[in-house]
Amino acid sequence: MVKNEKPNDLLTEKYEELKEYLLSLGSVAIAFSGGVDSTFLLYSAKEALGDNVLAVTASSCSFPARELNEAEEFCVKHRIRHEVVPSEELEIEGFSYNPKNRCYLCKRELFEKIRGIAEGEGIREVAEGSNLDDNGDYRPGLIAVAELGVKSPLREIGFSKEQIRILSKYLGLPTWNKQSFACLSSRFPYGEEITEKKLGMVDKSEQLLLDLGFHQVRVRIHGTIARIEIMPSEFEKLISDDIRSEINRMLKSLGFDYITMDLGGYRTGSMNEVL
């Protein structure tokens, strides 16, 4: 995944450019999920701005507890001010019906909350962690980012996901090889109702796969069918008798009737392939 142990001069210069950009903001509230991108952005902002940085994490039923815990631990370790804000997507009008602009509805509500927190704290700007690779997929949430004037420093400077991982490893960030994560609502086909119960089924299913040692996982929900996406290199492990039987037993106990493996393997935004 990460080709170089140490960033080359061009990448080091790009990192310095990022810190200069962040310094020019004066103060910033970072939408912080604890993932690869937002962790790298938050760390960079802390280096550039010191105490003029605030991390804001949304807490909801579509955001697993393990992710929230890791976000909190990171901020404590690096002495970064951190605020956890309730952001229950299922209460947003129309969200639970899972329309094609679901991500827009969520991001609009979230960034309005973060903007309000920033203004209350006297913080000038709000920023989020999308990177260049996000430009190639269907990302309606980025429309909300643009409408609300939220900064996207990693896209602005031109960082790819791989470059972020290389620098994260060099900087000693624990997320450098963390699996990519998107909110659990992204596991539903557009038009299928999102409920707290179904979100819990997905969360527990993915946690089981992670506990079994799979690195990059998605459990997509289609009614009562679970479609498992893992890296092709781990197919053999999944279909071994003990692992296969355990996954089948556990996911059925959670409420799924049929358990399937996607032969296409893990990929981001697979629910967008039908659009």
Residue pairs with C-beta under 8 A, 6 or more apart in sequence:
1 162
1 165
1 177
2 162
2 165
2 166
2 169
2 176
2 177
3 162
3 166
4 166
5 169
5 170
6 170
7 15
7 163
7 166
7 167
7 170
11 163
11 166
11 167
14 157
14 158
14 159
14 163
15 44
15 167
17 157
18 44
18 48
18 153
18 154
18 157
18 159
19 44
19 47
19 48
20 48
21 153
21 156
21 157
22 28
22 44
22 45
22 48
22 49
22 127
22 153
23 48
23 49
25 49
25 124
25 125
25 127
25 151
26 49
26 52
26 124
26 125
27 49
27 52
27 53
27 54
27 122
27 123
27 124
27 125
28 45
28 49
28 52
28 53
28 54
28 123
28 124
28 125
28 126
28 127
28 151
29 53
29 54
29 55
29 56
29 114
29 117
29 118
29 121
29 123
29 125
29 126
29 127
30 38
30 41
30 42
30 45
30 53
30 54
30 55
30 56
30 126
30 127
30 128
30 129
31 38
31 56
31 58
31 110
31 111
31 114
31 126
31 127
31 128
31 129
31 150
32 38
32 39
32 42
32 55
32 56
32 57
32 71
32 75
32 82
33 57
33 58
33 63
33 67
33 71
33 129
33 181
34 57
34 67
34 68
34 70
34 71
34 74
34 175
35 67
35 129
35 175
35 178
35 180
35 181
36 161
36 164
36 165
36 168
36 175
36 176
36 178
36 180
37 129
37 130
37 131
37 154
37 161
37 164
38 128
38 129
39 74
39 168
39 173
39 174
39 175
40 129
40 154
40 164
40 167
40 168
40 171
40 173
40 175
41 127
41 128
41 129
41 153
41 154
42 53
42 55
42 74
42 80
43 78
43 171
43 173
44 153
45 53
45 127
46 53
46 78
46 80
51 81
52 123
53 80
53 81
54 80
54 81
54 82
54 83
54 117
54 118
54 121
54 123
55 71
55 75
55 80
55 81
55 82
55 83
56 82
56 83
56 84
56 85
56 113
56 114
56 117
57 68
57 71
57 72
57 82
57 83
57 84
57 85
58 84
58 85
58 86
58 87
58 110
58 113
59 68
59 84
59 85
59 86
59 87
60 86
60 87
60 88
60 89
60 90
60 183
61 88
61 89
61 90
61 184
61 196
61 199
61 200
62 89
62 183
62 184
62 185
62 194
62 199
63 183
63 184
64 184
64 203
64 206
64 207
66 207
67 181
68 84
71 82
72 82
72 84
74 80
74 174
75 81
75 82
76 82
83 117
85 113
85 114
85 117
87 106
87 109
87 110
87 113
89 95
89 105
89 106
89 109
89 183
89 185
89 194
90 96
90 194
90 195
90 196
92 105
92 106
92 109
94 105
95 102
95 105
95 106
95 185
95 194
96 193
96 194
96 195
97 191
97 193
97 194
98 185
98 188
98 189
98 190
98 191
98 192
98 193
98 194
99 105
99 190
99 191
100 140
100 190
100 275
101 140
102 140
102 185
102 190
103 139
103 140
103 141
103 186
104 140
104 141
104 143
104 144
106 141
106 183
106 185
107 140
107 141
107 142
107 144
107 145
108 144
108 147
108 148
111 126
111 128
111 144
111 145
111 148
111 150
112 148
114 126
115 126
115 148
115 150
117 123
118 124
118 125
118 126
125 151
126 148
126 149
126 150
126 151
127 150
127 151
127 152
127 153
128 145
128 150
128 151
128 152
129 152
129 154
130 139
130 142
130 145
130 152
130 154
130 155
131 154
131 155
131 159
131 160
131 161
131 164
132 154
132 155
132 158
132 159
132 160
132 161
133 160
133 161
134 142
134 155
135 155
137 268
137 269
137 272
138 269
138 272
138 275
142 152
144 150
145 152
154 164
161 180
165 176
165 177
166 176
168 175
168 176
169 176
169 177
179 210
179 215
179 216
179 217
180 216
180 268
182 268
184 199
184 202
184 203
185 194
185 199
186 269
186 271
187 202
187 218
187 219
187 220
187 221
187 271
188 194
188 198
188 220
188 221
188 271
189 220
189 222
189 271
189 274
190 271
190 274
190 275
192 221
192 222
192 223
197 255
198 221
201 221
201 226
201 254
201 255
201 256
202 219
202 221
204 254
205 219
205 226
205 250
205 251
205 254
205 256
206 217
206 218
206 219
208 247
208 250
208 251
209 217
209 219
209 228
209 230
209 247
210 217
212 243
212 246
212 247
213 237
214 230
214 231
214 234
214 237
214 238
215 231
215 234
216 230
216 231
216 266
217 228
217 229
217 230
217 266
218 228
218 229
218 266
218 270
219 226
219 227
219 228
219 229
219 251
220 226
220 227
220 228
220 229
220 262
220 270
220 271
221 227
221 256
224 255
224 256
224 257
224 258
225 256
225 257
225 258
225 259
225 260
226 251
226 256
226 258
226 259
226 260
227 260
227 261
227 262
228 238
228 247
228 259
228 260
228 261
228 262
229 262
229 264
229 265
229 266
229 267
229 270
230 238
230 261
230 265
230 266
231 265
231 266
232 265
235 261
235 265
237 243
238 244
238 247
238 261
239 261
247 259
248 259
251 259
252 259
262 270
264 270
